[in-house]
Amino acid sequence: MDWLSVCIDGLYKERSSVLDAVKKAKTEGAAVPPTFLGMTPDEVQDYFRSAERELEIAAVLALIASAEARIRLDSRTRLKGADSLARSLRKLFDESTSEWSVALYQYGICDAWKDYISQTGFSNSDKDRYRGRIGAFKELLSVRHWVAHGRYWAEPPMLAQYPPVLVVRAVNELFAALADISIRTGIKNFV
């Protein structure tokens, strides 16, 4: 997330510079960047708050989409396996017209993992923990869909609950869970 921090730091520096110019414009005739001509300091603050939010939304989209890609790539590598997860994934891929259209969450890859977890000999608390990691990721997908498809419906409540740092945590916890499941059940490692 270093790139996001660098971008936000740049926004803060630019905000300070613009606020300084707006304040000095009246007394010292300082040049104000064209975008901010006629704005009050409060309007400048609002502008930069909005820009920061847009950066965070873009970061969330990139993080979730990257996680989705990794899950899809891992699924594709499992298709030749003999375990029940591989069979479930193979069925999903066979029933789909193209790889990109294989469902990810509703009766898709995530649910195949959840079904596989149910078949293991794990304790109920481990099963719940693993399924919870998948469920948290599935919640994030509503945010991804909202951003990626134009934001033309009501903002999903998850957006406020998942700033980029928490998206990173949820994705890392999901990947750790899938890796742990793979190791504990002796199937192909999660890639």
PyMOL commands that place a pseudoatom at each C-alpha (Angstrom):
pseudoatom trace, name=CA, resn=MET, resi=1, chain=A, elem=C, hetatm=0, pos=[0.000, 0.000, 0.000]
pseudoatom trace, name=CA, resn=ASP, resi=2, chain=A, elem=C, hetatm=0, pos=[3.036, 2.243, -0.269]
pseudoatom trace, name=CA, resn=TRP, resi=3, chain=A, elem=C, hetatm=0, pos=[1.786, 3.685, -3.553]
pseudoatom trace, name=CA, resn=LEU, resi=4, chain=A, elem=C, hetatm=0, pos=[-1.454, 4.781, -1.894]
pseudoatom trace, name=CA, resn=SER, resi=5, chain=A, elem=C, hetatm=0, pos=[0.439, 6.450, 0.950]
pseudoatom trace, name=CA, resn=VAL, resi=6, chain=A, elem=C, hetatm=0, pos=[2.645, 8.282, -1.553]
pseudoatom trace, name=CA, resn=CYS, resi=7, chain=A, elem=C, hetatm=0, pos=[-0.427, 9.476, -3.480]
pseudoatom trace, name=CA, resn=ILE, resi=8, chain=A, elem=C, hetatm=0, pos=[-2.231, 10.624, -0.343]
pseudoatom trace, name=CA, resn=ASP, resi=9, chain=A, elem=C, hetatm=0, pos=[0.903, 12.390, 0.913]
pseudoatom trace, name=CA, resn=GLY, resi=10, chain=A, elem=C, hetatm=0, pos=[1.083, 14.161, -2.452]
pseudoatom trace, name=CA, resn=LEU, resi=11, chain=A, elem=C, hetatm=0, pos=[-2.548, 15.202, -2.090]
pseudoatom trace, name=CA, resn=TYR, resi=12, chain=A, elem=C, hetatm=0, pos=[-1.864, 16.641, 1.362]
pseudoatom trace, name=CA, resn=LYS, resi=13, chain=A, elem=C, hetatm=0, pos=[1.114, 18.618, 0.055]
pseudoatom trace, name=CA, resn=GLU, resi=14, chain=A, elem=C, hetatm=0, pos=[-0.898, 19.942, -2.880]
pseudoatom trace, name=CA, resn=ARG, resi=15, chain=A, elem=C, hetatm=0, pos=[-3.782, 20.808, -0.567]
pseudoatom trace, name=CA, resn=SER, resi=16, chain=A, elem=C, hetatm=0, pos=[-1.440, 22.819, 1.659]
pseudoatom trace, name=CA, resn=SER, resi=17, chain=A, elem=C, hetatm=0, pos=[-0.004, 24.603, -1.349]
pseudoatom trace, name=CA, resn=VAL, resi=18, chain=A, elem=C, hetatm=0, pos=[-3.449, 25.421, -2.765]
pseudoatom trace, name=CA, resn=LEU, resi=19, chain=A, elem=C, hetatm=0, pos=[-4.802, 26.560, 0.609]
pseudoatom trace, name=CA, resn=ASP, resi=20, chain=A, elem=C, hetatm=0, pos=[-1.781, 28.793, 1.025]
pseudoatom trace, name=CA, resn=ALA, resi=21, chain=A, elem=C, hetatm=0, pos=[-2.318, 30.289, -2.461]
pseudoatom trace, name=CA, resn=VAL, resi=22, chain=A, elem=C, hetatm=0, pos=[-6.055, 30.806, -1.844]
pseudoatom trace, name=CA, resn=LYS, resi=23, chain=A, elem=C, hetatm=0, pos=[-5.335, 32.619, 1.433]
pseudoatom trace, name=CA, resn=LYS, resi=24, chain=A, elem=C, hetatm=0, pos=[-2.556, 34.759, -0.075]
pseudoatom trace, name=CA, resn=ALA, resi=25, chain=A, elem=C, hetatm=0, pos=[-4.458, 35.554, -3.279]
pseudoatom trace, name=CA, resn=LYS, resi=26, chain=A, elem=C, hetatm=0, pos=[-6.487, 38.295, -1.633]
pseudoatom trace, name=CA, resn=THR, resi=27, chain=A, elem=C, hetatm=0, pos=[-3.648, 39.933, 0.263]
pseudoatom trace, name=CA, resn=GLU, resi=28, chain=A, elem=C, hetatm=0, pos=[-0.555, 39.226, -1.820]
pseudoatom trace, name=CA, resn=GLY, resi=29, chain=A, elem=C, hetatm=0, pos=[-2.000, 38.435, -5.244]
pseudoatom trace, name=CA, resn=ALA, resi=30, chain=A, elem=C, hetatm=0, pos=[-0.664, 34.874, -5.204]
pseudoatom trace, name=CA, resn=ALA, resi=31, chain=A, elem=C, hetatm=0, pos=[-1.505, 32.762, -8.246]
pseudoatom trace, name=CA, resn=VAL, resi=32, chain=A, elem=C, hetatm=0, pos=[-4.233, 30.201, -7.594]
pseudoatom trace, name=CA, resn=PRO, resi=33, chain=A, elem=C, hetatm=0, pos=[-4.323, 27.091, -9.800]
pseudoatom trace, name=CA, resn=PRO, resi=34, chain=A, elem=C, hetatm=0, pos=[-7.252, 27.381, -12.268]
pseudoatom trace, name=CA, resn=THR, resi=35, chain=A, elem=C, hetatm=0, pos=[-9.191, 24.482, -10.756]
pseudoatom trace, name=CA, resn=PHE, resi=36, chain=A, elem=C, hetatm=0, pos=[-9.414, 26.338, -7.461]
pseudoatom trace, name=CA, resn=LEU, resi=37, chain=A, elem=C, hetatm=0, pos=[-10.124, 29.873, -8.644]
pseudoatom trace, name=CA, resn=GLY, resi=38, chain=A, elem=C, hetatm=0, pos=[-12.953, 31.375, -6.621]
pseudoatom trace, name=CA, resn=MET, resi=39, chain=A, elem=C, hetatm=0, pos=[-13.007, 28.553, -4.069]
pseudoatom trace, name=CA, resn=THR, resi=40, chain=A, elem=C, hetatm=0, pos=[-13.080, 29.202, -0.355]
pseudoatom trace, name=CA, resn=PRO, resi=41, chain=A, elem=C, hetatm=0, pos=[-10.667, 27.342, 1.923]
pseudoatom trace, name=CA, resn=ASP, resi=42, chain=A, elem=C, hetatm=0, pos=[-13.555, 25.085, 3.006]
pseudoatom trace, name=CA, resn=GLU, resi=43, chain=A, elem=C, hetatm=0, pos=[-14.333, 24.241, -0.629]
pseudoatom trace, name=CA, resn=VAL, resi=44, chain=A, elem=C, hetatm=0, pos=[-10.656, 23.425, -1.214]
pseudoatom trace, name=CA, resn=GLN, resi=45, chain=A, elem=C, hetatm=0, pos=[-10.708, 21.128, 1.828]
pseudoatom trace, name=CA, resn=ASP, resi=46, chain=A, elem=C, hetatm=0, pos=[-13.841, 19.409, 0.485]
pseudoatom trace, name=CA, resn=TYR, resi=47, chain=A, elem=C, hetatm=0, pos=[-12.223, 18.979, -2.926]
pseudoatom trace, name=CA, resn=PHE, resi=48, chain=A, elem=C, hetatm=0, pos=[-9.173, 17.254, -1.451]
pseudoatom trace, name=CA, resn=ARG, resi=49, chain=A, elem=C, hetatm=0, pos=[-11.263, 15.094, 0.910]
pseudoatom trace, name=CA, resn=SER, resi=50, chain=A, elem=C, hetatm=0, pos=[-13.188, 13.924, -2.139]
pseudoatom trace, name=CA, resn=ALA, resi=51, chain=A, elem=C, hetatm=0, pos=[-9.957, 13.261, -4.050]
pseudoatom trace, name=CA, resn=GLU, resi=52, chain=A, elem=C, hetatm=0, pos=[-8.595, 11.212, -1.140]
pseudoatom trace, name=CA, resn=ARG, resi=53, chain=A, elem=C, hetatm=0, pos=[-11.783, 9.167, -1.014]
pseudoatom trace, name=CA, resn=GLU, resi=54, chain=A, elem=C, hetatm=0, pos=[-11.549, 8.489, -4.751]
pseudoatom trace, name=CA, resn=LEU, resi=55, chain=A, elem=C, hetatm=0, pos=[-7.960, 7.305, -4.325]
pseudoatom trace, name=CA, resn=GLU, resi=56, chain=A, elem=C, hetatm=0, pos=[-9.015, 4.961, -1.546]
pseudoatom trace, name=CA, resn=ILE, resi=57, chain=A, elem=C, hetatm=0, pos=[-11.894, 3.590, -3.633]
pseudoatom trace, name=CA, resn=ALA, resi=58, chain=A, elem=C, hetatm=0, pos=[-9.492, 2.999, -6.532]
pseudoatom trace, name=CA, resn=ALA, resi=59, chain=A, elem=C, hetatm=0, pos=[-7.118, 1.201, -4.170]
pseudoatom trace, name=CA, resn=VAL, resi=60, chain=A, elem=C, hetatm=0, pos=[-9.932, -0.981, -2.833]
pseudoatom trace, name=CA, resn=LEU, resi=61, chain=A, elem=C, hetatm=0, pos=[-10.959, -1.903, -6.376]
pseudoatom trace, name=CA, resn=ALA, resi=62, chain=A, elem=C, hetatm=0, pos=[-7.374, -2.781, -7.329]
pseudoatom trace, name=CA, resn=LEU, resi=63, chain=A, elem=C, hetatm=0, pos=[-6.873, -4.884, -4.200]
pseudoatom trace, name=CA, resn=ILE, resi=64, chain=A, elem=C, hetatm=0, pos=[-10.096, -6.847, -4.557]
pseudoatom trace, name=CA, resn=ALA, resi=65, chain=A, elem=C, hetatm=0, pos=[-9.665, -7.360, -8.305]
pseudoatom trace, name=CA, resn=SER, resi=66, chain=A, elem=C, hetatm=0, pos=[-6.102, -8.615, -7.756]
pseudoatom trace, name=CA, resn=ALA, resi=67, chain=A, elem=C, hetatm=0, pos=[-7.311, -11.031, -5.086]
pseudoatom trace, name=CA, resn=GLU, resi=68, chain=A, elem=C, hetatm=0, pos=[-10.036, -12.240, -7.423]
pseudoatom trace, name=CA, resn=ALA, resi=69, chain=A, elem=C, hetatm=0, pos=[-7.446, -12.849, -10.140]
pseudoatom trace, name=CA, resn=ARG, resi=70, chain=A, elem=C, hetatm=0, pos=[-5.257, -14.863, -7.773]
pseudoatom trace, name=CA, resn=ILE, resi=71, chain=A, elem=C, hetatm=0, pos=[-8.230, -17.000, -6.691]
pseudoatom trace, name=CA, resn=ARG, resi=72, chain=A, elem=C, hetatm=0, pos=[-9.206, -17.615, -10.307]
pseudoatom trace, name=CA, resn=LEU, resi=73, chain=A, elem=C, hetatm=0, pos=[-5.631, -18.495, -11.312]
pseudoatom trace, name=CA, resn=ASP, resi=74, chain=A, elem=C, hetatm=0, pos=[-5.325, -20.877, -8.369]
pseudoatom trace, name=CA, resn=SER, resi=75, chain=A, elem=C, hetatm=0, pos=[-8.620, -22.510, -9.338]
pseudoatom trace, name=CA, resn=ARG, resi=76, chain=A, elem=C, hetatm=0, pos=[-7.432, -23.057, -12.870]
pseudoatom trace, name=CA, resn=THR, resi=77, chain=A, elem=C, hetatm=0, pos=[-4.315, -24.859, -11.589]
pseudoatom trace, name=CA, resn=ARG, resi=78, chain=A, elem=C, hetatm=0, pos=[-6.496, -27.264, -9.568]
pseudoatom trace, name=CA, resn=LEU, resi=79, chain=A, elem=C, hetatm=0, pos=[-8.597, -28.551, -12.459]
pseudoatom trace, name=CA, resn=LYS, resi=80, chain=A, elem=C, hetatm=0, pos=[-6.503, -31.689, -13.040]
pseudoatom trace, name=CA, resn=GLY, resi=81, chain=A, elem=C, hetatm=0, pos=[-6.569, -32.725, -9.376]
pseudoatom trace, name=CA, resn=ALA, resi=82, chain=A, elem=C, hetatm=0, pos=[-8.449, -35.745, -8.053]
pseudoatom trace, name=CA, resn=ASP, resi=83, chain=A, elem=C, hetatm=0, pos=[-9.727, -34.248, -4.783]
pseudoatom trace, name=CA, resn=SER, resi=84, chain=A, elem=C, hetatm=0, pos=[-13.316, -33.113, -4.256]
pseudoatom trace, name=CA, resn=LEU, resi=85, chain=A, elem=C, hetatm=0, pos=[-12.390, -29.427, -4.525]
pseudoatom trace, name=CA, resn=ALA, resi=86, chain=A, elem=C, hetatm=0, pos=[-10.797, -30.041, -7.925]
pseudoatom trace, name=CA, resn=ARG, resi=87, chain=A, elem=C, hetatm=0, pos=[-13.899, -31.948, -9.057]
pseudoatom trace, name=CA, resn=SER, resi=88, chain=A, elem=C, hetatm=0, pos=[-16.182, -29.098, -7.938]
pseudoatom trace, name=CA, resn=LEU, resi=89, chain=A, elem=C, hetatm=0, pos=[-14.029, -26.520, -9.686]
pseudoatom trace, name=CA, resn=ARG, resi=90, chain=A, elem=C, hetatm=0, pos=[-13.819, -28.631, -12.840]
pseudoatom trace, name=CA, resn=LYS, resi=91, chain=A, elem=C, hetatm=0, pos=[-17.616, -28.778, -12.913]
pseudoatom trace, name=CA, resn=LEU, resi=92, chain=A, elem=C, hetatm=0, pos=[-17.825, -24.977, -12.602]
pseudoatom trace, name=CA, resn=PHE, resi=93, chain=A, elem=C, hetatm=0, pos=[-15.310, -24.468, -15.404]
pseudoatom trace, name=CA, resn=ASP, resi=94, chain=A, elem=C, hetatm=0, pos=[-16.978, -27.090, -17.623]
pseudoatom trace, name=CA, resn=GLU, resi=95, chain=A, elem=C, hetatm=0, pos=[-20.395, -25.466, -17.200]
pseudoatom trace, name=CA, resn=SER, resi=96, chain=A, elem=C, hetatm=0, pos=[-19.094, -22.011, -18.039]
pseudoatom trace, name=CA, resn=THR, resi=97, chain=A, elem=C, hetatm=0, pos=[-18.759, -20.610, -21.545]
pseudoatom trace, name=CA, resn=SER, resi=98, chain=A, elem=C, hetatm=0, pos=[-15.391, -19.007, -20.730]
pseudoatom trace, name=CA, resn=GLU, resi=99, chain=A, elem=C, hetatm=0, pos=[-12.916, -18.902, -17.856]
pseudoatom trace, name=CA, resn=TRP, resi=100, chain=A, elem=C, hetatm=0, pos=[-13.728, -15.327, -16.935]
pseudoatom trace, name=CA, resn=SER, resi=101, chain=A, elem=C, hetatm=0, pos=[-17.409, -16.157, -16.574]
pseudoatom trace, name=CA, resn=VAL, resi=102, chain=A, elem=C, hetatm=0, pos=[-16.894, -18.856, -13.936]
pseudoatom trace, name=CA, resn=ALA, resi=103, chain=A, elem=C, hetatm=0, pos=[-18.843, -17.613, -10.931]
pseudoatom trace, name=CA, resn=LEU, resi=104, chain=A, elem=C, hetatm=0, pos=[-16.674, -16.447, -8.092]
pseudoatom trace, name=CA, resn=TYR, resi=105, chain=A, elem=C, hetatm=0, pos=[-19.097, -16.289, -5.215]
pseudoatom trace, name=CA, resn=GLN, resi=106, chain=A, elem=C, hetatm=0, pos=[-22.750, -17.213, -5.875]
pseudoatom trace, name=CA, resn=TYR, resi=107, chain=A, elem=C, hetatm=0, pos=[-22.508, -20.971, -6.439]
pseudoatom trace, name=CA, resn=GLY, resi=108, chain=A, elem=C, hetatm=0, pos=[-18.954, -20.423, -7.638]
pseudoatom trace, name=CA, resn=ILE, resi=109, chain=A, elem=C, hetatm=0, pos=[-15.336, -20.793, -6.625]
pseudoatom trace, name=CA, resn=CYS, resi=110, chain=A, elem=C, hetatm=0, pos=[-15.760, -19.418, -3.092]
pseudoatom trace, name=CA, resn=ASP, resi=111, chain=A, elem=C, hetatm=0, pos=[-18.699, -21.722, -2.442]
pseudoatom trace, name=CA, resn=ALA, resi=112, chain=A, elem=C, hetatm=0, pos=[-16.681, -24.666, -3.784]
pseudoatom trace, name=CA, resn=TRP, resi=113, chain=A, elem=C, hetatm=0, pos=[-14.053, -23.907, -1.151]
pseudoatom trace, name=CA, resn=LYS, resi=114, chain=A, elem=C, hetatm=0, pos=[-16.728, -23.616, 1.549]
pseudoatom trace, name=CA, resn=ASP, resi=115, chain=A, elem=C, hetatm=0, pos=[-18.211, -26.979, 0.516]
pseudoatom trace, name=CA, resn=TYR, resi=116, chain=A, elem=C, hetatm=0, pos=[-14.745, -28.510, 0.571]
pseudoatom trace, name=CA, resn=ILE, resi=117, chain=A, elem=C, hetatm=0, pos=[-14.170, -27.158, 4.094]
pseudoatom trace, name=CA, resn=SER, resi=118, chain=A, elem=C, hetatm=0, pos=[-17.440, -28.782, 5.203]
pseudoatom trace, name=CA, resn=GLN, resi=119, chain=A, elem=C, hetatm=0, pos=[-16.145, -32.171, 4.026]
pseudoatom trace, name=CA, resn=THR, resi=120, chain=A, elem=C, hetatm=0, pos=[-12.922, -31.999, 6.012]
pseudoatom trace, name=CA, resn=GLY, resi=121, chain=A, elem=C, hetatm=0, pos=[-12.325, -33.425, 9.450]
pseudoatom trace, name=CA, resn=PHE, resi=122, chain=A, elem=C, hetatm=0, pos=[-11.559, -29.968, 10.846]
pseudoatom trace, name=CA, resn=SER, resi=123, chain=A, elem=C, hetatm=0, pos=[-13.090, -28.936, 14.134]
pseudoatom trace, name=CA, resn=ASN, resi=124, chain=A, elem=C, hetatm=0, pos=[-16.277, -26.884, 13.883]
pseudoatom trace, name=CA, resn=SER, resi=125, chain=A, elem=C, hetatm=0, pos=[-14.403, -23.808, 15.109]
pseudoatom trace, name=CA, resn=ASP, resi=126, chain=A, elem=C, hetatm=0, pos=[-11.781, -24.217, 12.349]
pseudoatom trace, name=CA, resn=LYS, resi=127, chain=A, elem=C, hetatm=0, pos=[-14.498, -24.751, 9.746]
pseudoatom trace, name=CA, resn=ASP, resi=128, chain=A, elem=C, hetatm=0, pos=[-16.298, -21.620, 10.949]
pseudoatom trace, name=CA, resn=ARG, resi=129, chain=A, elem=C, hetatm=0, pos=[-13.075, -19.597, 10.945]
pseudoatom trace, name=CA, resn=TYR, resi=130, chain=A, elem=C, hetatm=0, pos=[-12.181, -20.662, 7.398]
pseudoatom trace, name=CA, resn=ARG, resi=131, chain=A, elem=C, hetatm=0, pos=[-15.702, -20.120, 6.090]
pseudoatom trace, name=CA, resn=GLY, resi=132, chain=A, elem=C, hetatm=0, pos=[-15.699, -16.726, 7.842]
pseudoatom trace, name=CA, resn=ARG, resi=133, chain=A, elem=C, hetatm=0, pos=[-12.577, -15.705, 5.897]
pseudoatom trace, name=CA, resn=ILE, resi=134, chain=A, elem=C, hetatm=0, pos=[-14.304, -16.621, 2.650]
pseudoatom trace, name=CA, resn=GLY, resi=135, chain=A, elem=C, hetatm=0, pos=[-17.473, -14.833, 3.754]
pseudoatom trace, name=CA, resn=ALA, resi=136, chain=A, elem=C, hetatm=0, pos=[-15.523, -11.652, 4.512]
pseudoatom trace, name=CA, resn=PHE, resi=137, chain=A, elem=C, hetatm=0, pos=[-14.059, -11.735, 1.023]
pseudoatom trace, name=CA, resn=LYS, resi=138, chain=A, elem=C, hetatm=0, pos=[-17.479, -12.310, -0.511]
pseudoatom trace, name=CA, resn=GLU, resi=139, chain=A, elem=C, hetatm=0, pos=[-18.684, -9.143, 1.263]
pseudoatom trace, name=CA, resn=LEU, resi=140, chain=A, elem=C, hetatm=0, pos=[-15.859, -7.219, -0.400]
pseudoatom trace, name=CA, resn=LEU, resi=141, chain=A, elem=C, hetatm=0, pos=[-17.039, -8.324, -3.817]
pseudoatom trace, name=CA, resn=SER, resi=142, chain=A, elem=C, hetatm=0, pos=[-20.127, -6.114, -3.520]
pseudoatom trace, name=CA, resn=VAL, resi=143, chain=A, elem=C, hetatm=0, pos=[-17.785, -3.139, -3.219]
pseudoatom trace, name=CA, resn=ARG, resi=144, chain=A, elem=C, hetatm=0, pos=[-15.790, -4.278, -6.247]
pseudoatom trace, name=CA, resn=HIS, resi=145, chain=A, elem=C, hetatm=0, pos=[-18.947, -4.698, -8.306]
pseudoatom trace, name=CA, resn=TRP, resi=146, chain=A, elem=C, hetatm=0, pos=[-20.257, -1.289, -7.310]
pseudoatom trace, name=CA, resn=VAL, resi=147, chain=A, elem=C, hetatm=0, pos=[-17.032, 0.482, -8.297]
pseudoatom trace, name=CA, resn=ALA, resi=148, chain=A, elem=C, hetatm=0, pos=[-16.279, -1.562, -11.404]
pseudoatom trace, name=CA, resn=HIS, resi=149, chain=A, elem=C, hetatm=0, pos=[-19.787, -1.299, -12.831]
pseudoatom trace, name=CA, resn=GLY, resi=150, chain=A, elem=C, hetatm=0, pos=[-20.231, 2.432, -12.592]
pseudoatom trace, name=CA, resn=ARG, resi=151, chain=A, elem=C, hetatm=0, pos=[-21.629, 3.172, -9.119]
pseudoatom trace, name=CA, resn=TYR, resi=152, chain=A, elem=C, hetatm=0, pos=[-25.129, 3.655, -10.479]
pseudoatom trace, name=CA, resn=TRP, resi=153, chain=A, elem=C, hetatm=0, pos=[-26.883, 1.994, -7.522]
pseudoatom trace, name=CA, resn=ALA, resi=154, chain=A, elem=C, hetatm=0, pos=[-26.741, 2.737, -3.799]
pseudoatom trace, name=CA, resn=GLU, resi=155, chain=A, elem=C, hetatm=0, pos=[-23.284, 2.642, -2.283]
pseudoatom trace, name=CA, resn=PRO, resi=156, chain=A, elem=C, hetatm=0, pos=[-22.731, -0.688, -0.532]
pseudoatom trace, name=CA, resn=PRO, resi=157, chain=A, elem=C, hetatm=0, pos=[-22.430, -0.346, 3.251]
pseudoatom trace, name=CA, resn=MET, resi=158, chain=A, elem=C, hetatm=0, pos=[-19.244, -2.423, 3.113]
pseudoatom trace, name=CA, resn=LEU, resi=159, chain=A, elem=C, hetatm=0, pos=[-17.384, 0.462, 1.483]
pseudoatom trace, name=CA, resn=ALA, resi=160, chain=A, elem=C, hetatm=0, pos=[-17.340, 2.468, 4.713]
pseudoatom trace, name=CA, resn=GLN, resi=161, chain=A, elem=C, hetatm=0, pos=[-16.401, -0.639, 6.724]
pseudoatom trace, name=CA, resn=TYR, resi=162, chain=A, elem=C, hetatm=0, pos=[-13.443, -1.597, 4.536]
pseudoatom trace, name=CA, resn=PRO, resi=163, chain=A, elem=C, hetatm=0, pos=[-10.826, 1.096, 4.005]
pseudoatom trace, name=CA, resn=PRO, resi=164, chain=A, elem=C, hetatm=0, pos=[-7.811, -0.168, 2.030]
pseudoatom trace, name=CA, resn=VAL, resi=165, chain=A, elem=C, hetatm=0, pos=[-5.898, -1.312, 5.115]
pseudoatom trace, name=CA, resn=LEU, resi=166, chain=A, elem=C, hetatm=0, pos=[-8.795, -3.569, 6.175]
pseudoatom trace, name=CA, resn=VAL, resi=167, chain=A, elem=C, hetatm=0, pos=[-9.200, -4.892, 2.628]
pseudoatom trace, name=CA, resn=VAL, resi=168, chain=A, elem=C, hetatm=0, pos=[-5.539, -5.902, 2.710]
pseudoatom trace, name=CA, resn=ARG, resi=169, chain=A, elem=C, hetatm=0, pos=[-6.110, -7.632, 6.048]
pseudoatom trace, name=CA, resn=ALA, resi=170, chain=A, elem=C, hetatm=0, pos=[-9.221, -9.491, 4.807]
pseudoatom trace, name=CA, resn=VAL, resi=171, chain=A, elem=C, hetatm=0, pos=[-7.457, -10.626, 1.632]
pseudoatom trace, name=CA, resn=ASN, resi=172, chain=A, elem=C, hetatm=0, pos=[-4.343, -11.734, 3.515]
pseudoatom trace, name=CA, resn=GLU, resi=173, chain=A, elem=C, hetatm=0, pos=[-6.472, -13.649, 6.006]
pseudoatom trace, name=CA, resn=LEU, resi=174, chain=A, elem=C, hetatm=0, pos=[-8.346, -15.337, 3.158]
pseudoatom trace, name=CA, resn=PHE, resi=175, chain=A, elem=C, hetatm=0, pos=[-5.132, -16.335, 1.395]
pseudoatom trace, name=CA, resn=ALA, resi=176, chain=A, elem=C, hetatm=0, pos=[-3.639, -17.627, 4.649]
pseudoatom trace, name=CA, resn=ALA, resi=177, chain=A, elem=C, hetatm=0, pos=[-6.789, -19.666, 5.288]
pseudoatom trace, name=CA, resn=LEU, resi=178, chain=A, elem=C, hetatm=0, pos=[-6.796, -21.177, 1.779]
pseudoatom trace, name=CA, resn=ALA, resi=179, chain=A, elem=C, hetatm=0, pos=[-3.091, -22.014, 2.110]
pseudoatom trace, name=CA, resn=ASP, resi=180, chain=A, elem=C, hetatm=0, pos=[-3.674, -23.566, 5.537]
pseudoatom trace, name=CA, resn=ILE, resi=181, chain=A, elem=C, hetatm=0, pos=[-6.612, -25.631, 4.262]
pseudoatom trace, name=CA, resn=SER, resi=182, chain=A, elem=C, hetatm=0, pos=[-4.495, -26.859, 1.358]
pseudoatom trace, name=CA, resn=ILE, resi=183, chain=A, elem=C, hetatm=0, pos=[-1.637, -27.901, 3.619]
pseudoatom trace, name=CA, resn=ARG, resi=184, chain=A, elem=C, hetatm=0, pos=[-3.840, -29.501, 6.272]
pseudoatom trace, name=CA, resn=THR, resi=185, chain=A, elem=C, hetatm=0, pos=[-5.810, -31.575, 3.767]
pseudoatom trace, name=CA, resn=GLY, resi=186, chain=A, elem=C, hetatm=0, pos=[-2.868, -32.478, 1.539]
pseudoatom trace, name=CA, resn=ILE, resi=187, chain=A, elem=C, hetatm=0, pos=[-4.232, -30.927, -1.648]
pseudoatom trace, name=CA, resn=LYS, resi=188, chain=A, elem=C, hetatm=0, pos=[-2.276, -28.736, -4.039]
pseudoatom trace, name=CA, resn=ASN, resi=189, chain=A, elem=C, hetatm=0, pos=[-0.931, -25.646, -2.273]
pseudoatom trace, name=CA, resn=PHE, resi=190, chain=A, elem=C, hetatm=0, pos=[-2.813, -22.407, -2.758]
pseudoatom trace, name=CA, resn=VAL, resi=191, chain=A, elem=C, hetatm=0, pos=[-0.867, -20.283, -5.233]
for i in range(1, 191): cmd.bond("trace and resi %d" % i, "trace and resi %d" % (i + 1))
show_as sticks, trace
zoom trace
